[in-house]
Amino acid sequence: MASLIFWLYAYGLTWIAVIFALRGIGAARTQQYARHKSLMTTAINLILFFVVSYLAKVVFLGREDRTSWSDFYLYTLYIHETFIALMLVTGAWARRLAHLFRATLDAESVPPEFEAMRRRHGLLGRLCMIAAFCGLLTASVILWGMATRLQA
């Protein structure tokens, strides 16, 4: 039961991070770059807080006992973990690019190499958000399975 409670907390925390990120995307679209940076930093910090929480969960509660999980839920978990890894990699890469081109945000003209970085940043951000949504979708399935196994 404690493990399910932790994962419900993680699920909610991830939704909150995604909401901040969506608001950040909206700010970028209206060229409110300082607001975009602030909202995305909050989203990143929430995800980092989850990672630290997960490490504490493993120490105090251990890993899930998957012996009673059906193949469907195991494969869903593996797909989920792939989406989360994709989210973390693309998000970190987008963040790194943002750091590199940060000085050009208020520039009158942007050198081509920084323009390419900006486009790549946007593409990676979109991939990160798609991975986050897919991660949340697969997490919903996994949580459902955890809850139904508790009732059995």
Backbone hydrogen bonds, N-H to C=O, Kabsch-Sander energy under -0.5 kcal/mol:
donor,donor_aa,acceptor,acceptor_aa,energy
5,I,1,M,-2.3
6,F,2,A,-2.3
7,W,3,S,-2.5
8,L,4,L,-2.3
9,Y,5,I,-2.2
10,A,6,F,-2.6
11,Y,7,W,-2.4
12,G,8,L,-2.4
13,L,9,Y,-2.7
14,T,10,A,-2.4
15,W,11,Y,-2.1
16,I,12,G,-2.3
17,A,13,L,-2.3
18,V,14,T,-2.5
19,I,15,W,-2.4
20,F,16,I,-2.2
21,A,17,A,-2.4
22,L,18,V,-2.8
23,R,19,I,-2.2
24,G,20,F,-2.2
25,I,21,A,-2.5
26,G,22,L,-2.1
27,A,23,R,-2.1
28,A,24,G,-2.2
29,R,25,I,-2.2
30,T,26,G,-1.1
31,Q,28,A,-1.7
32,Q,27,A,-3.1
33,Y,31,Q,-1.2
36,H,32,Q,-2.6
37,K,33,Y,-2.7
38,S,34,A,-2.2
39,L,35,R,-2.8
40,M,36,H,-2.6
41,T,37,K,-2.3
42,T,38,S,-2.0
43,A,39,L,-2.2
44,I,40,M,-2.7
45,N,41,T,-2.7
46,L,42,T,-2.2
47,I,43,A,-1.9
48,L,44,I,-2.7
49,F,45,N,-2.4
50,F,46,L,-2.0
51,V,47,I,-2.2
52,V,48,L,-2.2
53,S,49,F,-2.5
54,Y,50,F,-3.0
55,L,51,V,-2.1
56,A,52,V,-2.0
57,K,53,S,-2.6
58,V,54,Y,-2.5
59,V,55,L,-1.9
60,F,56,A,-2.8
61,L,57,K,-3.3
62,G,57,K,-1.1
62,G,58,V,-0.6
66,R,64,E,-0.9
69,W,66,R,-1.5
74,L,70,S,-2.3
75,Y,71,D,-3.0
76,T,72,F,-2.1
77,L,73,Y,-2.2
78,Y,74,L,-2.3
79,I,75,Y,-2.4
80,H,76,T,-2.7
81,E,77,L,-2.9
82,T,78,Y,-1.7
83,F,79,I,-2.3
84,I,80,H,-2.5
85,A,81,E,-2.4
86,L,82,T,-2.5
87,M,83,F,-2.6
88,L,84,I,-2.6
89,V,85,A,-2.6
90,T,86,L,-2.7
91,G,87,M,-2.4
92,A,88,L,-2.3
93,W,89,V,-2.3
94,A,90,T,-2.6
95,R,91,G,-2.4
96,R,92,A,-2.3
97,L,93,W,-2.4
98,A,94,A,-2.3
99,H,95,R,-2.0
100,L,96,R,-1.7
101,F,97,L,-2.1
102,R,98,A,-0.6
104,T,101,F,-1.9
105,L,102,R,-1.2
107,A,104,T,-1.0
114,F,111,P,-0.9
115,E,111,P,-2.1
116,A,112,P,-2.5
117,M,113,E,-1.5
118,R,114,F,-2.4
119,R,115,E,-2.2
120,R,116,A,-2.5
121,H,117,M,-2.7
122,G,118,R,-2.2
123,L,119,R,-2.4
124,L,120,R,-3.0
125,G,121,H,-2.4
126,R,122,G,-2.2
127,L,123,L,-2.4
128,C,124,L,-2.5
129,M,125,G,-2.2
130,I,126,R,-2.4
131,A,127,L,-2.6
132,A,128,C,-2.4
133,F,129,M,-2.6
134,C,130,I,-2.6
135,G,131,A,-2.6
136,L,132,A,-2.4
137,L,133,F,-2.4
138,T,134,C,-2.6
139,A,135,G,-2.2
140,S,136,L,-2.0
141,V,137,L,-1.4
142,I,138,T,-2.3
143,L,139,A,-3.0
144,W,140,S,-2.1
145,G,141,V,-2.2
146,M,142,I,-2.5
147,A,143,L,-2.7
148,T,144,W,-2.5
149,R,145,G,-2.2
150,L,146,M,-1.6
151,Q,147,A,-1.4
152,A,148,T,-1.0
